[in-house]
Amino acid sequence: MKFNNILLVFFSVFVLFTVGFGLDFYHFVHTPLLIKEGGYVLAFPSGGSAQTLAKQLAADGVLKSPVHFIVWIRLQGSWRQLKAGEYFVKPNTTPRELIEQLKSGKVIQHALTIVPGWNFTRLMSEIEQSPHLRHSLTGLSASEIMARIGHPGEHPEGRFFAETYYFPAGTTDVRFLQRAYQLMQATLTNLWQNRTTPLPLHSEYEALILASIIEKESGIPGEYGDIAGVYIRRLQQKMPLQADPTVIYGVGDRFNGQLTQQMLLEKTPYNTYQQVGLPPTPIAFPSHGALLAALHPTEGDALYFVADPKGKGHIFSKTLLEHHLAVKEYRKAAGGKP
């Protein structure tokens, strides 16, 4: 009888302990972590363990009981499913919800925008300044960078699509450039296959070159088609493009904001005043609108354009006489000689 009583006592204690333990853990996993109003950024490393995570949360003042956390994850077997990355944890998140978030792999996405009109030098500068990308291309030449991303021998200018890209922290600069390159190639190929015909453009690359010039000529997408029309007609008639942005690109760092007569007479591969046809490469990253305009130019008979003195885009002219008059008005408005 005494033995049965002792057994009953032990059983009762065991039940009470188990119930208490269960209630304690239930309360723990459903009680919000100590996250402030602005939220909490958790960087969980690759190969991190339950202990690593618990210590990190405790050190950051987010978790009161690392032991409860470790035991609970071990019991659940969840630690094998946690995905490395950078996570934004909202206020009132419970330990259970946090683990589900880490299992989902829904990490913070950072952004970097390639702006239409940028050149490759500017792009690489922005990439190198991004704290969220993993850098492996710093100090390499343009040709070395193109080889690293899988396109040796290609000129980088214009090859990357102007868009906002989202990526998790730790993405490599190589992967970033590969994405932008692939998107440009896919977009360009699709537009080329659906282009207006006939055009005096012999390849997708020539379309890319023309689009880059259009992009640099105007900040008004609504007139991209008109500018494209002028350049297409000039190419058809074997006239020099006379595009100031190409001259400026050829001058490079020597350009200080003032395009001089000497620069217009300079013999560079990009001086479209001194030669007929397109320059050898793009001069910037074109927008989708500029690409579309290059392959679907506006019909008409204008062969010239100059900036509107009222600041409203450009004035387009059919004849050289009309163009000279428009240039005269522009110079007059700008305070120069008529």
Order of alpha helices (4+ residues) and beta strands (2+ residues): alpha-beta-alpha-alpha-beta-alpha-beta-alpha-beta-alpha-beta-beta-alpha-alpha-alpha-alpha-alpha-alpha-beta-beta-alpha
